[in-house]
Amino acid sequence: MNKNRCTVCNFIYDDEHQPGPFAPQPDSYTCPVCGAPKSAFVSEGITLSDDENAASVAEKLVDQLVAFGVKRVYGIPGDSNLPIVDAIRRHQDIDFIMVRHEETAAFMACAHGKMTDHIGVCMSIAGPGATNLITGLMDATNDRAPVLALLGQVAEVYLGSEAFQEIDQIELFKPFAQFGETVARTNQALKLMLMAVKYAYRRPGVSVLSLPTDVLVEKLPEPIYEPARRLVDNPTQPAAAATGQVATLINESKRVAILAGWGARHATDELLRLAEKINAVVATTSRAKGVIFESHPLSLGVLGSIGSKHAAKAIQSCDLLMVVGSGFRQANLVPAGVKKVQIDWDPTRVAKTFDIDAGLVGDAPALLAELTDLVDTKEPDQDFTAQIGAFKKEHLAEIAADAIDMSSPVNPGLVIQTIKKHVASDAVICVDVGDHTYWFYKKFICEGQKTYLSANIASMGFSLPAALSAQLDFPDKQVVCVTGDGGFGMLMADFTTAVREKLAINVVVFNDGVLKNIKKEQNRDGYPEYGIEFENPNFAEFATASGGLGIRVDDPRKLDAAVKEAFESKLPSLVEVMVDREKMAPSTKSPTA
């Protein structure tokens, strides 16, 4: 027996319980609930095989996701994706994490991709649900995180007819998605899912599948793909002659500096062995912050506009710069007149920003290990070492001053050092975009912590969803969200998601009632300060009302106890700190800034 659904009011015409089958009804038949014509009905559960017990397309797609290792799908349910939601409900090896906004879902999927290197999956309904995913998916595209977006869509028979909530989803996502297709027929479903996952891992980046709801409920007898036979990942290895050329350049240099980027995030041991053998100082991009302990004698911390000035100064004194796993677009911080070597798995990023003397395309851990075997042991250059030691001493003195500054309103630097005092050595720290970002990346010394941010698109609102995702992926680790009032206010409703899912994240909100970064830009460009101030609610009371722990701090002497209590709490916690709106961290635009 077949069922047919009215696409206007969702009335179900069940052949088994009606006077007669739906198909022979005359064209004049109208829906008994809303009066819609017969043409407004779509078939539910068409059987395309002799197997009445065959799984639906939605069920097979979910089975395939589980086979690919997907454990969670983030999103909001609705009419156009209900078959997928229900298939997840009935599957014991995958969960649906409902959020309050689709942007949160996309950021969570993106953060999962960044933190685990495995594909993150988000889902939306047709129309506004799909459009709400865009910012999070753009972050995944720009920061190269593997993400699959499953887009609920109106019934396939109505595509192109301006149906309710219909938009051209593939055209919408085409400018930035690596792969985008509509599952218009049952026999396309698994093949398109496979290709979407392959493309998401390729760059990595974003794939989208548009899923018309009538196709999702059709039967699909085909078996799912076996991942081991369909997904292949072999690291690239350059020719020995090219590696030897880089080793020669290292041996001929006296003062080597390494800039490690995101592509070196899994190469901590290899990076340290090479750096210690040739006595090279190591700076990182913001995304690779903490890839080696920043208290290590050879560490310079972060190089870049949100990095420290001592890193920028030190890099200028080298005679060979090795850029590993980064395209590093800030060419103004790359010294002129020195030799440059670049290592990256993506050939389009090698020599993209500046001229190089040698380049290697391949896997950073493997190439760094190979270079370590090829290069000679190098004694430290005394003048270089002394110069960098002086830079670092000055930097550490600034940090020490921040740690004891009890001035009021609260110094943002004190907040950073208080977080540092109470954070676990293996914590995951998710940082939002704002003035606090500069304070964190300049002044927080990473010693084992992993840090994540929206790096290339620099979107406010990233850190809370990222913290939710991190706590789901790493339930035994401490997760800290460092955010400003502007960024937190964008997606703060999803603090309730942390409460519902029992995710004991720790949120620290820098509350100054102003968009400080925009204030800096207006001051820099000669504009009057305008449109940057706002009134905030009491974020701590909001956290408490949501079922978490909320603490507001306006007295610097009470900050330490507040952070300690929050970080030790088993509840989702939020510490709202009323920071000094006049204290702003500078941007490092040049080695002398």
N, C-alpha and C positions, 0 to 999 in steps of 0.2 A: 504494500500500500504506500502511496506517495503522500507527502504533505506539501502544501503550497502556502507561502506567506505573503500577506499584503505588505508591500514596502512603505505604505503610508502610515498604517496604524499597528502593524505587526500581528494582525489576526491570522491564526493558522487554520487553513482549510485542510482537515485531516480526512482523507478518503474513507478511513475506517469508521469514522464517527459521523459522517455526513450522509444525506439521503442517497448520494451517488458520487462517482469519481469526479474530480475537478475538470479533467481534460475535456469531456464532452459537454461541459456547461456552455451555453450560448455566449456569444460575444457581448450580449446585453447584460450578462451577469455582473452584479456589483457586490462589493464587500458588505456584509450585513452589519458591520460595525461603523465604518466611516463612509461607505458609499463609493469607494474608489472602483474604477472599472476593472474588468478581468485582466487587462493588460498590465495592471499594477502589481500583479502577483508574480512571485518567483518561486521556482521549485526548491524544496528543501529535501536533501537526501536522495538525489537521483542515484540509482544503482546502475553503474556502468559495467558491472561484471556479474557473472553467475553466482559469485560469493556474497550472499546477503550479509555475512558477518565481516566483510572487509572493512578495514579502518578508513576513516575519512581522510581527506587531504590534510586537514588541520592536524589530525592525530599523527599522520606520517611525518609532517614537518616538525612536530615537536619531538617525535622519536629520533629524527635525524639530528636535531639540535643536541639532544642528550648524547647521541653517539659521538658528536663533535666535542663533547666535554662541557657543554653549557649547563650551568646549574641554576641560573636565575635569569628571568626576563623582567625588566623594569618598565612600568608604564601605567596607563589608565585604561580600564575596560570601557567598552561601548558597543553599540549595535553592530558595527562593521568589523569588530575583531573578537566577538564573543565565542565563535568556534575555536579559536586559538586559546583563549582564556580557559575555556572549559576543558580543552585537551590537556593543558598544563595542570589544571585542578585534578584530573584523573590520573596523572602520571606521578609516580612516587619519587622520581629522581630529578625533578626540576620544580622550582618555586616561582610564583608570580609575586613580585614586590610592587604593590600599588603605591604610587606617589601622589602628591597633590598638584603637580604641574609636569607636563611632558618635558620641559626643559631640564628638570631634575632627572628624569629618566634617561635622557640623552647624556647628561653629564656623568651619571652613575655608570652607564655603559662605557663611556670614554675613560673614566677613571679606572674601571676594571681592566680595560685594555692596557692602560699605561702601567698599572701596578703588577699585572700578572703576565703580560704578553699574550694572553689568550683573548679570544673574541668576546666582546661585550655585546649584549643584545637588549635593545629597547623596542617598545611597541607603542603604537598610537592608533586612534580611530582615524577615519577619513576626515578631510577638511581641516578644522582648526587644530586637531590633535597632531596631525602631520606637520603643520606649519610651526607648531610650538617646539618641535624637535630641532629646528635648524641650528640654533646657536650652539647647542651641545655637540651636534654632529660636525659643525665647522671647527670646533675645538679639536675633535678627533682627527679631522682631515689635516689641520695645520700642525698638530703635535704628533701625527703619525701613530694613532692608536687604532687597532683593529676593532671595528664596530659594525654590527648588522642591525639595521632598522627595519622592523616589520610593520608595514603600513596597512591598517585596515582600509578597505576600499568599498565603495558602493557596488551593488551587484553588477557583474560583467555585462549583462544584457542591457544595462542602462548607461554604460560608459559613453561619453560623448553627447549625452542628451540633457546636460545641465541638471542632473539629478541633485537632490538634496545632499549637501556637503561634498559634492563631487568637485575635485580639483585635478588637474593634470599632474599627478605626483611625480612621475618620472621626469617630466620637463622641469618641475620645480627643483628637484635635487640634482639634476644633470650637471650643472656647472661645477660641482665639487665632489660628487659621488664617483667612485671608481667603477661601480657597477650598479645598474638600476634596470629592473625589468618587472613586468606585470605577469603574474601567474594567471593566464587566461584559460588554460586547459589543464585538466588533471595530470596528464602525462608530462607536463612541463615542470611540475612542482619540485620534485626531488632534484632534477638536473639544475634548475635555476638556484635552488638552495645551495647545492654544491659549488656552483660557479660564484655565487655571492660570497661564500666563505673564502674561497680561493683568492678572489680579488681583494677582500678585506685584509687578508694576510700579506698580499703581494707588496704593498708599498711600505707599511700598512696604511689603512685608511677606511673609508666608509663604503658599505654596500647597502642598497635598499631593495626591498621586495614589496611590491604593491599586491595586496591580496584581496581580490573581490570576494565578498562574503558568500556568494552563491557557489563559487568554485570550492571554497574551503569545506563545505559540507558534503561535497560529492565523494563517492567511494574511490579508493585508490588501492588496488591489490598489489602494486609493485613493492619489492623489498627495498629498504633503505640502503645507502651506500656504506661500505666498510671503510672507515677513515684511514686505516693503515694502507689501504690499497688505492686511496684517492688523493691524500694530502702528503706532499713531499717537501722537505725543508733541508736543503744542503747548503752550508755556508760557502761563499765564494772565496777562492784563494788566488792571489796574483802570482805572476811568474817569479821564479827565484831571483832573476836578474834585477827586477824592480825592488824587491826586498833588500837585496844587497846594496843597491844604490842608496837607499835610505840609511842603511847601517853605516855606509862610508861617510855620509853627511854628518851623522851623529859623532863618529870617531874623529872627524876633522874639527869639531866645534868644542869650545871651552865652556860656554854658559848656555845650557839647554833649558828651555822652558816648554812644558807640556800644557796644552789646553784640552781638557777632557770634556766631551759633551755627552748627550743622551745615548749615543751609540756605544759609549764606553761604560754604561751603567752596570754591566755584568762582568766587567774586567778589573775589579778592584785589586785582586791579587797580582794579576799580570802587570797592571799599571804600576803598582808599588815596587815590584821586583825590578822593572826597567828603570824607574825613577831613582831607586836607591843605588843601582849599579852604575848609573852615569851621573848621579848627583844632580838630577834635573828637578827644578821646582815645578809644582803642579797647581795650576788654576783650573777651575771648572766653569762651565756655563751654569746658569741658574737651575736648569733641569737636572743637571748632574751633581748638584750640591750634595756633599757628603759621600761621594763615591769613594774617597779616602777620608780618613779622620782629618778634620780641619785643624786639629791640634798637633798633627804630625809636623816635624821640623821642615819638611819640604813643601807643605801645603801653603797656598796663597789665598784660599777661599774662592769666592765667586768673582769672575771677570765679566764685566758688562755694566749696563746703565744702572742695574739694581745691585751691582757688586761693590766691592770696597776699592777705595782709591789706592790702597797699598798694593793690591793685585795689579792694577793698571800701571802703577809706577814700576813695579818689579819686572813686568813683562817687557817694558821698554829697554831693559838693560841686557837682554839675552842676545846671543848671536845666532841661535837656531830656535825657531818656534815649531813645535809639533802640534798640529791640531788633530785630535783623535775623536771621531764620532760626532762631528758638528760641522755645519756649514758656516756658522758664526758670521752673521750679517753685519756685525758692528766693526766694520773695517777701520774705523777711526781709532779703535783700541789695539789694532794689530800694528806692531812696530814696522817702520819703514827701514829699508836698508839691511834687513837681516834675512837669512835664508829661512825658507818655510817648507814644511812637509805636511801633507794632509792625508789622513786615513779615514775612509768611510765606506760603508757597504753600498752606498748609492753613488754611482759615477757622476750623476748630474750635480751633486753637491761638492765634488772635488774641484777646486779652483773656480768655484762659482763666484766668490766674493773678492778674491785677491789672487795675484800671481803666485805660483808655487814653484819650488825647485825640484820636487819629486812628489808623486802621489801613489797611494796604494788603495785599491778597491778590494774590500774583503771584510771579514769578521774581526772586530777589534781584539777580543781576547786571544784568538789564534795568532794574529799578526804581531801583537805586543810580545807574546811568548817567543815567537820566532826571532824577533829583533833582539830580545834580551840575550838569546844564545849567540847572536852574531856580533854584538857590539863589545868594545873593550871597556873594562872598568875605568871609571873616570874619577880623578880626585877633585874635590870641590874647589872652585875658584874663590880664593879668600876674599877678594874685594867684592865680588858678587854676593857672597854669603853674608858679609858684614853689612852691605847695603840693605839687603832684604831683611836681615835681623833688625835693623833700625826701623824699617817700615812697620814690621810686625809688632815691635815693642810699642810704637806709637798707637797702633790700632788696638792692642790689648789694653792700653791705658784708658782709651775711650770707653771700652766695654766695662772695665772696672769702675769707671766713674758713673756710668749708667746704672750699674748694679746697686749703688748706694745712694742714688739721687732720690731724696724724699721730698722734693719740691712739689708744690700743688698748683694747678692741676697735674695729674700724673704724667710723668715723662714716658713717652712711648718706649724709649730704650729700657726703662725699668721693667716694663711689661715683658719685653723680650727676654731679659735676663732672669725674670721670675719664672717664666715658662721653662727656660733652660734648666733652672735649679730643680724643677719637679718632674721634668719629662723623663720617660724611660729611655734607656740607651738603644732599644730596638723599636722605638715608637714610630708610627706613621704620622707625618705632619702634612696636612693639606692647607695650602696658603691661598688666600683670595687676592684680588687685585686692588691696590690702593696704596696710600702712603705707608701703611703698616708693612706692605710687601718689601719696601726698601729697607725699613728697619730690620726686618727678619733676615733678609738675605745678606745684609751688610754686617749684622751684629750677632746673629745666632751661630755659635760654633758647633757644627755637626760632629758627633762622635758616635756613629752607628745608626742614627736616625735616618729614615727615608723621607724625602720631601717631594711634594707634587704641587703643581700649579698649572693654570692655563697660561702657557708660555707665549706662543706665537700670536694667537688671536687676542690674548690678554683680556678675557671676559670676566667681569665681575659676576659673582654668584656661583662660581665653580666650587669653592671649598666645602660648603655644607654637603652637597650631593656626593662629592668625592670622599668625604669623611664617612658618610653612610655606606658607600660602596666598600671602603677600606675595612670598616668594622665587620661587614658581612664576609669579606674575603679572609680577614685575619682576626677572628673572634677572640684570640688570646693575646693580641697586642693592644697596647694603648694607642688610641687614635685621637689626634688633636687637630682641631679646625681653627686656624688663625685668620680672622676676618675683620673687616671694617663694618661700620654701621650701614654704609651704602650697599655693599655686596650682600651682607646678611639679610638686609631688608628686602632684597629682591626675591629670595626663595625661602624666607624664614618659616613659611607654613610647613615645610617639610621637616622641621624640628619635631613635629608631631609624628612623622614617620619613624624617627629614631625611638620615640616613646612606644609606639605601637609594636615595633619589631624588637624592642628591648635591646637597643644598640647603645651601649654606654660611651658614646662619643663625648669629647670634651671641647666645647666651643669657647673661644676667647674673642670677645667683640671689642674692638677699639671704637669707642663712642666719642666723637668730637662734633657731630652735627654739621659736618661740612665735607665736601668732596675735595680733599686736600690736593690730590694730584692735579685736578682741574684748576684749583687755586694757583698752584705753581705755574701752570701753563699760561694762565691769564696774566700773572705777574711777569713772567718771562717775555711775553709777546706784547706787553704794554696795554692790555685790556683791563678795564675796571673789574673788580670782583662782582660777579652777578650770576644768579641762578645756581648757586652751589651750596646754599645753606638750607637746612630742613629741620623740622621738629621730629624727634624720635619718640616712639613709645618706650615704656620701661621694658627693655628686652629681658631682664632678669625675671620680672613678674610674668611675662609671657611664657618663659621656660617653665616656671613653677606651675602656672595655670594649665600648661600642656601635659603635666605629669612628670616633669623632670626636676632638676635642681637648678635654681637660678640665684645668682649672687651679684649684687651691684656694688662696685667699689669706686669711691671718690676720694678716699683717704689713702695715700701711698703706703702708710704704715700697716694697713689692713690687707694689702694686696697679697702678700706671701701666704697668709692663712687662708684667704679665699681660694687661691689657686690650688693649694694643698688639699683643701676640703673637696673641691670639685674633681681633681684628678684622682682622688681616692674613692670617690663615690661610685656606686654600682648603677646609678641612674644616668641617663643622658644629662649632661651638666652644661651650664652656660655661665661664664663669668663676664659681666659687662663692666668695662673699665672706662671711666670718664677721663679721657686723656686730654692733654694740652693741645688745643687746636692751633697754636702758634708754633709748636715744635714740629718741624717737617724735615724728613731725611732728604739730602740732596741726591740728584741723579749724577752718576759718574759718566760724563760725556766725553771727557778727555783724561789723559793720565794725570793732569794737575787739578782736576775738578774735586 
